[in-house]
Amino acid sequence: MQMFSKALVLLSLASTPSVAIVSEPAKGLRAALHPADDSMVKPIKFDQQFIVCNAYPSHSLVTLTRNGGEALASGQNALRFRECRRFDTPIQAHDKLDLTLSGIEIHGTFEVGALPASDAVLLLVLQRRDHSKLLSFQSFAFPTGAETKEAQLAVVDAYKGNHSSRAHLKVEDHVNNKEAHEVSKRVEELNFNHVYSVEEGAYDASVSDQKAKKLLNLVKSQDYVVLRTGEDGNFPESLVVFPEVVHSDSTNLRRAALTIVFAAFFTAFMSLP
């Protein structure tokens, strides 16, 4: 028997008309509004990419196709458990992303709703539904804009087990052994399933009970994912960082303070037996 779940997710901000503004109307502007190569008014094209993370606890690979035909991840290139991948292919409203766990006949469809009227990086996390083998999804949008001093960090909990809802991500300044007695470390406990703005720097990240730990090297104006994964009794709890960045010299970054200035979370799904 095949198991199937479908998610209809709307990622939307206040929409604005996709029309470039002309400061000085020219003669015959009404005619220029019609499609033409020399039109003064052209649609604005946004750069909207997406990241997919496979947090479904299984040894089966996940294949990904779009709109019933275009293969984005398949065969040896399929997504492994605890793997995140960025796709440069532009995503559009009403695109349908079909995901299948190979060999166990579990399928899911994520349908993209209204997109932000701006450049954006969208994040889709595939996970197992509570008390079921069906798929569910979490989706996020990274804030975009001009060059900033902060990195954007999505903190997502996809772990399946006891006390998962009470977990937090502990983030503190990373210091080496020589600095341990000289530097006062800043510590923050972040709620899962939010997107944060964090100052550039090197940090130690762990789940509140310290079972899962990871080093974060955050670079300004970049997007990152910290994903808590695993399944109680089957797959050990672990943190996934995407992408992982290694600094050759992070001395000047260790003292950076955490600054939380943005939080956005949206998730919705509906199931079909």
Disulfide bonds with the S-S distance in Angstrom:
Cys53-Cys84 2.02
